[in-house]
């Protein structure tokens, strides 16, 4: 099994972060260092094929292989924060290994990323299929489109997008295998039923104007995750930690402070 790349900082209770699709640790590392490393032993894990983590070639079961790789480097017990795809995977880790998790925060994440007949609070299947097809034709252009999409709708989006695109020029492009496997997981993962059995403290930390995660899905929380808390960052989109760093950190800190 591939050993994933991870970084650790600080001392205190364990606090682990798992990033989203098309990203890597460097995307939110400074924000995490600024706000959490003084109070926690922070671990940042890079998904398979992203950043400096090796890809997992031809796994029999992508989801199982990714989860096994993540759990292998997970400090325990830990507070766990997953952003977007990292949130879906973090939900599965908490569901399968509740003894390893102190609390779960799903940042710009839902129990299911793609729409179905009975789930409208997610991405349209056509958009997802277009992404999958485009990825094979022009990986970089597809990534750039997604990077912009994540910030659209946020306060000051134009300036933020320009700054973010400039930053990404100096960072590692994810491996195609990792990108393709990640999209497959986004397309297939569905944690709705299993979350009913999760009795850990859970925070759903959402952006008010997220183009990928409609905030209206909180209306179904009572049937999906009865114990979950909700915090919505006003004016933010799919990267609240980037567009609204102070507000997002405060919301997460307040949740963590009550779970010590």
ZITAZI-V803581 format. One record per helix or strand of 3 or more residues. SS is the DSSP state (a for helix, b for strand). FROM is the first residue (numbers start at 1). TO is the last residue. If there is no record, write none. Layout:
SS;FROM;TO  SS;FROM;TO
This chain:
b;6;9  b;13;18  a;25;27  a;29;36  b;40;45  a;62;72  b;78;83  a;85;96  a;98;100  b;101;107  a;125;137  a;139;151  a;157;168  a;176;188  a;192;195  b;201;207  a;215;224  b;229;233  a;240;243  a;245;257
